[in-house]
Structure formats: structure tokens, C-alpha cells
Amino acid sequence: MHSLERPCHQPTLNRAWPFKLCSQAPLKNGKKGCREVHLPFFLDFLGAFGVKIKPMPPPGKLFIYEIEGRVYPPDDLTGADFLGCWREGDHSYLFFPRPMEAAVKAWVATQEGARYSSESVMNYADWEAGQPLQKTSMAGFHLCPVWEDPTPAAGELVIRMEPGLAFGSGYHPTTRTCLELLRRVYAADGPRKVLDLGTGTGILSLAALALGAERVVAVEYNELAVRTCARNLKHNQRRADVDLIQADARDYAGLPAGLTLANIHLDVLLDLLAIPAFLTKDWYIFSGILGTQLEVFRQRLKETPLQEVETLHENMWFAVLARGGGSLE
Ligand SMILES: C[S@@+](CC[C@H](N)C(=O)[O-])C[C@H]1O[C@@H](n2cnc3c(N)ncnc32)[C@H](O)[C@@H]1O
């Protein structure tokens, strides 16, 4: 057994950066790819019809099994205990809340072209946010895990969260600074249509809706995150207000919106700024910019019609509020 190697670009909080897992070679094999999780379709189905879905508190520990080869485990591999499969290049990673080595090995032995590699164990808190998930208030939002009762202070907007294995519990500086900037946008204006690129758990979409947005298009390429986002939208009775699309953010950058949210890594941000149809919104919140990347980002921003309005930073992570010339709601 060994510890899974994870990137830690967050200098002081020892937090991982889950979206890097899809894009920046976080694992020891250094491959790129995305993860997929088999969350309960049945509960999702019920939730779509307004039936309250059962919250799933996170496990204390994650047991992660690395397999050489791209495998597609069945949902009944280990029953309800199977959290999901994440494929990175030509490796796959199976997630469980308890040790399952023998069962995984036995199943892998039946899969052509696959070979069991190793087991890793990590605390869920280290995976998601570096701290246990609990109620917290920030930027006038009360973020409350779905298995707890919200206790908002007067005037706080409640967002119910079940982050699962996706990014966006609210604890990461990149999310927090986006929430602050969202407040500023809605204090100055009221964009009705919002495009949330790299939605993760859906936290920013939910925050925008709570502030007055009427319609959100949320784009996310990671299947795990898409399903988690769908659950969070249902937990907040917002499923009908959001078009949730599993796709590359760059392919939907031109959709009309008054406000675009993009808490996503720098190479995608730079690609977005090079798409003419992306530059037609009124407001932009960019986040996920680390340290010296800010100058690279600013340089590219200056080559566009967008104007930087304000920049926040926390622990070396920068978030930029910008205005465009668009008038698309
Ligand atoms: C830093 S997280 C942000 C999550 C959430 N919006 C927040 O602010 O907490 C970035 C998300 O973007 C997704 N992502 C990264 N690259 C993407 C791409 N090219 N297209 C769509 N989604 C992408 C990741 O899977 C991850 O869920």
C-alpha cells in the first residue's frame, strides 16, 4: 500500500486541486484523463421528479485501486460501496469507502488487457478540501452539507452541498474568491443568463441563481462532476433552472450570457480568450490563476476588448472580474 501522489499547488492549506487531476498529470503515471463515477441513477431519476434524494455523506477514507488499462466496471462490482472509476490515459482508478483489494483483484483478473497495479488510501478531507465538510458561511452564502440542517445568519443565502469526489465544496480559495466577485456583480447589475464553465459541484451556478440569475448553462467535462452537480441542483430545487452539459468548456464558450464564470485552469482560460464569440458577454469572473500566471493571463486579457475591473487573491490564487462590451442579458 502506498499513498497516492497528488499535486499540491496550494502553498499554505495543503489542499489538492481536483481539476488538475483531469489535466495536469497528477498521478504517478503522469497521464491525462477524466474520471467517471457510478452514482445512483435511480435516486437521480427520482430527484428529477421532485422526490427528495437521499444525501450521501462522504466516507472518512478513500481506498483507491490503480489498474493498468482502461476498465469499465459494472455498477454491481461491489454493490453500493463502489464510489466510482476514474480513467487517466491508459490507467484506471477505482474508488471505494473501504478496503476492497481482493474483490478488485478478482474482477481485474477477468478483464482482458487489464492488470492490477496498487492500492492507495487517503482521507476524504484531503481529497476534497483539506478539511472536514461542515457548514460554513462566506460572501453572504451559507454553505451547508445536505446531511446537516442549515443555520444561516440573517440575510445569508443557503446553498446545500454534497461535493462527493468533485471540485467545489466552497473551501478552495478559487471558489471563495468567485463567490465574493459574484456578490459584486449582482450588487452592481443583475445578469439573468449565466454560463458556468467548469461547474464542478455546481456551486457557482447555485450561487448565481440564489443572487437572482434566471437561467444557467453549466458545462463540465468530467462525468463524475456532472452527476454530482445534478444531485446538488436537485438538493437545492434548481434542476429546472440549469442546462447541465457534459462537454469541453471551449465548445460552449460562445453561448449568449450576461455573465460567464470560469474557475478553470490557465490553459483553458487562455483558449477561451482566443474565441471571438466568448468575448461578447457583459461580465466575466475568471479564477484558477496561480501566482505568476496572473501576468500571463493579464497580458492575454489586454489583447481582447475585455476590461479588468477588480482582482482578488487568496493564498496566491487570483480571481479576476472583467467587463465586456456585450449586451446579451
Ligand atoms: C476548479 S474546478 C471549479 C469548480 C467550481 N466551478 C468551483 O468554482 O468550485 C474546475 C472544474 O472544471 C472542470 N474542467 C476542467 N477543464 C475543463 C474543460 N476543458 N471543459 C469542461 N470542464 C473542465 C474540472 O473537471 C473541474 O470540475
The ligand as an ORCA input file, in Angstrom:
! r2SCAN-3c Opt
* xyz 0 1
  C     -11.519     24.408    -10.121
  S     -12.841     23.420    -10.557
  C     -14.133     24.624    -10.332
  C     -15.394     24.019     -9.802
  C     -16.417     25.063     -9.393
  N     -16.847     25.843    -10.535
  C     -15.849     25.965     -8.338
  O     -15.680     27.154     -8.607
  O     -15.585     25.474     -7.230
  C     -12.726     23.296    -12.331
  C     -13.706     22.334    -12.949
  O     -13.567     22.449    -14.356
  C     -13.596     21.168    -14.941
  N     -12.855     21.297    -16.195
  C     -11.510     21.412    -16.369
  N     -11.223     21.571    -17.667
  C     -12.394     21.574    -18.332
  C     -12.758     21.711    -19.703
  N     -11.840     21.892    -20.655
  N     -14.064     21.663    -20.028
  C     -15.010     21.475    -19.078
  N     -14.727     21.338    -17.774
  C     -13.437     21.395    -17.396
  C     -12.962     20.262    -13.915
  O     -13.371     18.917    -14.104
  C     -13.472     20.880    -12.613
  O     -14.671     20.292    -12.208
*
